[in-house]
Amino acid sequence: MSQYTIYQISQTKPTLLEKFGLYYLQFFKKNDSDHNVFNLSDNELANRVNKITLKGIVLSSIVGITCVYPTVWVDVFFAKHSNLVHYSWLAATTIMSIAIELYLLFLISLKAVYQVSEIVNIHASQKDLEQDGLFSVKNILARTALELPDPELKIIGIDPFKRISKKNLLILGLLYKAKIFVTNVIVKYALIFFIGKTIFGVSVLYEAILVECFWNSVVIRKVVLEARLRLFGFALANKIGQNILNNNILNQLSVNARIGCIRAIGNAVVLAQNYHPNMILLLVKFQQILKINESNKYDDFEIFLETLKTVSKSERFFLLDLFTIAAAFDGKLSVLEKQNLKTVYENDYEIYLPRLTRLTSNLTQGKLHAAMADCSLDFETG
């Protein structure tokens, strides 16, 4: 083993937009509630989140209509003027409208994310998973609402980006941001081609309002669902940690198996090819519980496979349980994960795969209790 800085982070301070999110999050009214999210049924959780989503969609659509209408009106009104006058007015109106729309959408997203956090009631349990700085829950929430990327973080030598192409991540990000523009162009010229420049005397340019409302709704829904996934991951990581301590599981693990816990999560993080805070929170939780502060090639896949062969049979099942939970914690299975599952599970593949698929599905669908049922850690197969 080698002595290593526990946390290595690519940036030490939040970005300007993240500070914007943190600034507004602190102003939202906190409900004095001591409820535990696990006391709420999955149906009740779903109903509350759906109401937040619907409210966000309605508000974002109103913002889209209000901000896009002036740009379309200016475009139509000045169409017969000189290009200089036409496009000067259009550019000025568009820039102002975009600035106002983004500001209002940010506020709507922040409020929606905060309301989801109130349902999960992170204020009552945040001390259970204390993490300062850029990976505190409030920072994660701010980045979720504003769709900001998470900073690169290495924990005891585990590199989440080990098998991720940063160039591909950049391209995917740019493509996502271009969706509104591309959709607008396609719809506009399709209407012009099939119908003409006007519909019942109304310019087809006004289709931009419908496109804007659609994508604003998509973004708000995406933000709320991602916030739910991250906050449920926070709640589950806390619960799993509490169960380990309450059930005195640590005393049942050999030194090799304890190290194997970090290897199980570390390799799940790398194989996911999807840098997700849920996995980081779970990794931090186990690093704190196990008090492992040194690097030891925890993200080396071959060493992890060797560990599964050298620990006892019951400890192997425990590590496979943990690997399954970690692999599902981001709510999706990558191609690389699917390619290596048989190698990890070996003869138990048919037993663990349904659990992994079910847990992943329950997390993405917001079924907290159903997900928790598949987050059990014991010393039995499956």
C-alpha positions in Angstrom: 0.0 0.0 0.0 1.1 3.6 -0.5 0.2 6.7 1.4 -2.1 8.8 -0.6 -4.2 12.0 -0.4 -7.7 10.7 0.3 -9.4 13.1 -2.0 -7.9 14.6 -5.1 -10.3 17.0 -6.9 -9.9 18.7 -10.3 -11.1 22.1 -8.9 -11.2 23.4 -5.4 -13.9 26.1 -5.7 -17.4 26.0 -7.2 -17.9 27.6 -10.6 -19.7 30.9 -11.0 -23.0 29.2 -12.0 -22.7 26.8 -9.1 -22.3 29.7 -6.7 -25.4 31.2 -8.3 -27.3 28.0 -7.4 -25.9 27.8 -3.9 -26.9 31.5 -3.4 -30.5 30.9 -4.2 -30.9 27.5 -2.5 -30.2 29.1 0.9 -33.1 31.5 0.4 -35.7 28.9 -0.1 -37.9 28.3 2.9 -36.9 25.3 5.0 -39.8 23.2 6.3 -39.3 22.2 10.0 -39.8 18.5 9.4 -38.3 15.6 11.1 -39.9 12.9 8.9 -37.9 10.0 7.5 -38.2 9.5 3.8 -38.5 5.8 4.4 -41.7 6.5 6.3 -43.4 7.6 3.0 -44.7 4.9 0.7 -43.4 4.7 -2.9 -46.8 5.8 -4.2 -46.8 8.9 -1.9 -43.2 9.8 -3.0 -44.2 9.4 -6.7 -47.3 11.6 -6.2 -45.3 14.4 -4.6 -42.5 14.3 -7.1 -45.1 14.3 -10.0 -46.7 17.4 -8.6 -43.3 19.2 -8.4 -42.6 18.1 -12.0 -46.0 19.2 -13.3 -45.6 22.6 -11.6 -42.1 23.0 -13.1 -43.4 22.1 -16.6 -46.2 24.6 -16.4 -44.0 27.4 -15.2 -41.2 26.7 -17.7 -43.8 26.6 -20.5 -45.1 30.0 -19.4 -41.6 31.3 -19.4 -40.9 29.9 -22.8 -44.0 31.5 -24.3 -43.3 34.9 -22.6 -39.7 35.0 -23.7 -39.9 33.5 -27.2 -43.0 35.5 -28.4 -41.2 38.9 -28.5 -38.4 37.4 -30.7 -40.8 35.9 -33.1 -42.9 39.1 -33.2 -39.8 41.2 -33.9 -38.7 38.7 -36.6 -42.1 39.0 -38.4 -42.7 42.7 -37.8 -39.3 43.8 -39.2 -39.1 41.2 -42.0 -39.7 43.8 -44.7 -37.2 46.3 -43.4 -33.5 46.3 -44.4 -31.4 43.5 -43.2 -29.5 45.8 -40.9 -32.6 47.0 -39.1 -34.3 43.6 -39.2 -31.4 41.6 -37.7 -30.2 44.3 -35.3 -33.7 44.3 -33.7 -33.8 40.5 -33.8 -30.4 40.0 -32.3 -31.0 42.5 -29.5 -34.4 41.0 -28.6 -33.1 37.4 -28.8 -30.2 38.1 -26.5 -32.3 39.8 -24.0 -35.0 37.1 -24.1 -32.5 34.3 -23.8 -30.9 36.0 -20.7 -34.2 36.4 -19.0 -35.4 32.9 -19.9 -32.3 31.2 -18.7 -32.4 33.2 -15.4 -36.1 32.2 -14.8 -35.5 28.6 -15.8 -32.6 28.3 -13.4 -34.8 29.6 -10.6 -37.6 27.2 -11.5 -35.1 24.3 -11.7 -33.5 25.2 -8.3 -36.9 25.5 -6.7 -38.0 22.1 -8.1 -34.8 20.4 -6.9 -35.1 22.0 -3.5 -38.7 20.8 -3.1 -37.6 17.2 -4.0 -34.9 17.5 -1.3 -37.6 18.6 1.2 -39.5 15.3 0.4 -36.3 13.3 1.1 -35.7 15.6 4.1 -31.9 15.7 3.7 -31.7 18.3 6.5 -32.7 15.6 9.0 -30.0 13.1 7.9 -27.3 15.2 6.2 -25.0 14.7 9.3 -25.1 11.0 8.5 -23.0 11.5 5.4 -21.1 14.7 6.0 -19.1 15.8 3.0 -17.8 19.3 2.8 -16.9 21.3 -0.3 -17.9 20.5 -3.9 -19.4 17.1 -3.0 -21.7 18.3 -0.2 -25.3 17.6 -0.9 -26.1 21.3 -1.4 -23.4 21.6 -4.1 -24.6 18.4 -5.8 -28.2 19.8 -5.8 -27.0 23.1 -7.3 -25.2 21.3 -10.1 -28.2 19.1 -10.7 -30.6 22.0 -11.1 -28.3 23.9 -13.4 -27.2 20.8 -15.4 -23.6 21.5 -14.5 -20.9 18.7 -14.8 -19.5 17.3 -11.5 -15.8 18.0 -10.9 -13.4 15.2 -11.3 -12.7 13.5 -7.9 -10.3 10.7 -7.1 -10.8 8.9 -3.8 -7.8 6.9 -2.4 -6.5 6.6 -5.9 -9.7 5.4 -7.6 -10.1 7.3 -10.9 -13.7 7.4 -12.1 -12.6 8.6 -15.5 -10.2 5.7 -16.0 -12.3 4.3 -18.9 -14.2 7.4 -19.9 -13.3 9.5 -23.0 -13.5 13.1 -22.0 -13.7 14.1 -25.7 -16.9 12.0 -26.0 -18.3 13.6 -22.9 -17.7 17.1 -24.5 -19.3 16.1 -27.8 -22.4 14.6 -26.0 -22.8 17.8 -24.0 -22.6 20.0 -27.2 -25.1 17.8 -29.0 -27.5 18.0 -26.1 -27.3 21.8 -26.1 -27.9 21.9 -29.8 -31.2 20.0 -29.7 -33.4 23.0 -29.3 -31.8 24.8 -32.3 -31.9 21.7 -34.5 -35.5 20.9 -33.6 -36.5 24.5 -34.3 -34.9 24.5 -37.8 -36.4 21.1 -38.7 -39.9 22.0 -37.6 -39.8 25.5 -39.2 -38.6 24.3 -42.6 -40.9 21.3 -42.6 -43.9 23.5 -42.0 -42.7 25.9 -44.8 -42.2 23.0 -47.2 -45.6 21.3 -46.5 -47.8 24.2 -45.6 -46.2 27.5 -46.5 -45.0 30.5 -44.6 -48.4 31.0 -42.8 -51.1 28.9 -41.2 -54.5 30.6 -41.2 -52.7 33.9 -41.6 -50.2 33.3 -38.8 -46.5 33.0 -39.5 -45.0 29.5 -39.1 -42.2 31.2 -37.2 -44.4 31.1 -34.1 -43.8 27.3 -34.0 -40.7 28.3 -32.1 -42.9 28.9 -29.1 -44.2 25.3 -29.1 -40.7 24.0 -29.6 -39.4 26.1 -26.7 -42.2 24.9 -24.4 -41.5 21.3 -25.4 -37.8 21.4 -24.6 -38.2 23.5 -21.5 -40.6 20.8 -20.2 -38.1 18.1 -21.2 -35.3 19.8 -19.3 -37.4 20.4 -16.2 -38.5 16.8 -16.1 -35.0 15.6 -16.6 -33.7 17.8 -13.8 -36.4 16.7 -11.3 -35.8 13.0 -12.1 -32.1 13.3 -11.8 -32.5 15.2 -8.5 -34.7 12.4 -7.3 -32.2 9.8 -8.3 -29.3 11.6 -6.6 -31.3 12.3 -3.4 -32.5 8.7 -3.2 -28.9 7.6 -3.7 -28.0 9.8 -0.7 -30.8 8.3 1.4 -29.9 4.7 0.4 -26.2 5.2 1.1 -27.1 6.5 4.6 -29.4 3.6 5.2 -26.9 1.0 4.0 -24.2 2.5 6.2 -26.5 2.5 9.2 -27.4 -1.2 8.6 -23.7 -2.2 8.4 -23.0 -0.5 11.7 -26.2 -1.6 13.5 -25.8 -5.2 12.4 -22.1 -5.4 13.4 -21.2 -6.6 9.9 -17.6 -5.2 10.0 -16.6 -7.7 12.6 -17.6 -10.5 10.2 -15.3 -9.3 7.5 -11.7 -10.3 7.1 -9.1 -7.6 6.3 -9.0 -8.8 2.7 -12.8 -8.6 2.4 -12.9 -5.1 3.9 -10.4 -4.0 1.2 -12.6 -5.9 -1.3 -15.5 -3.6 -0.4 -13.6 -0.6 -1.8 -12.5 -2.7 -4.8 -16.1 -3.7 -5.5 -17.4 -0.1 -5.5 -14.3 1.3 -7.2 -14.6 -1.1 -10.1 -18.3 -0.5 -10.4 -17.5 3.3 -10.6 -15.0 2.7 -13.4 -17.1 0.2 -15.4 -20.1 2.5 -15.3 -18.3 5.0 -17.6 -20.7 7.5 -16.1 -19.3 9.8 -13.5 -22.2 9.9 -11.1 -22.4 11.4 -7.5 -24.4 8.5 -6.2 -21.4 6.2 -6.7 -19.1 8.7 -5.2 -21.3 9.1 -2.1 -21.4 5.3 -1.6 -17.7 5.1 -2.0 -17.1 7.9 0.5 -19.5 6.2 2.9 -17.6 2.9 2.8 -14.2 4.7 2.9 -15.4 6.4 6.1 -16.9 3.3 7.7 -13.9 1.1 6.9 -11.4 3.9 7.8 -9.3 3.1 4.7 -7.1 6.1 3.9 -4.5 4.6 1.7 -4.4 3.8 -2.1 -4.0 0.2 -3.2 -5.0 0.0 -6.8 -8.7 -0.3 -5.8 -9.9 0.3 -9.4 -7.8 -2.5 -10.8 -10.3 -5.0 -12.3 -7.9 -8.0 -12.2 -7.1 -7.5 -8.6 -10.8 -7.3 -7.8 -11.4 -10.6 -9.5 -8.6 -12.1 -7.6 -10.0 -10.8 -4.3 -13.3 -12.5 -5.1 -11.5 -15.8 -5.4 -9.4 -15.5 -2.3 -12.0 -14.4 0.3 -14.3 -16.9 1.9 -17.5 -18.1 0.1 -19.8 -16.0 2.3 -17.6 -12.9 2.0 -17.6 -13.3 -1.8 -21.4 -13.2 -1.8 -21.2 -10.0 0.4 -18.8 -8.4 -2.1 -21.0 -9.4 -5.0 -24.0 -7.8 -3.2 -22.1 -4.6 -2.8 -20.8 -4.6 -6.4 -24.4 -5.0 -7.6 -25.6 -2.1 -5.5 -22.8 0.1 -6.7 -23.3 -0.8 -10.3 -27.0 0.1 -10.1 -26.5 3.3 -8.2 -26.3 5.6 -11.2 -29.6 4.3 -12.6 -28.2 2.7 -15.7 -26.0 -0.1 -17.0 -23.2 0.8 -19.4 -22.0 -1.3 -22.3 -18.8 -2.0 -20.4 -20.6 -3.1 -17.4 -22.8 -5.5 -19.4 -19.7 -6.9 -21.0 -18.0 -7.7 -17.7 -20.9 -8.8 -15.5 -20.4 -12.5 -16.4 -16.7 -12.2 -15.5 -17.6 -10.8 -12.1 -20.6 -13.0 -11.2 -19.3 -16.2 -12.9 -21.7 -19.1 -12.0 -23.9 -16.7 -10.1 -24.6 -14.5 -13.1 -28.2 -15.7 -13.5 -28.9 -15.1 -9.9 -27.4 -11.5 -9.6 -28.4 -10.1 -13.0 -32.2 -10.0 -12.2 -31.4 -8.2 -9.0 -29.1 -5.7 -10.7 -31.7 -5.0 -13.4 -34.5 -4.7 -10.9 -32.6 -2.3 -8.6 -31.5 -0.1 -11.6 -35.1 0.1 -12.8 -36.5 0.9 -9.3 -34.0 3.7 -8.8 -34.9 5.3 -12.2 -38.6 4.9 -11.5 -38.3 6.5 -8.0 -39.4 3.4 -6.1 -37.3 3.9 -2.9 -38.6 1.1 -0.8 -38.4 -1.4 -3.7 -34.8 -0.3 -4.3 -34.0 -0.6 -0.6 -35.2 -4.2 -0.6 -32.5 -5.0 -3.2 -29.8 -3.1 -1.3 -29.4 -5.7 1.4 -25.9 -6.8 2.2 -25.6 -10.3 3.6 -23.4 -13.4 3.3 -25.7 -15.4 1.1 -25.9 -15.7 -2.7 -28.2 -13.3 -4.5 
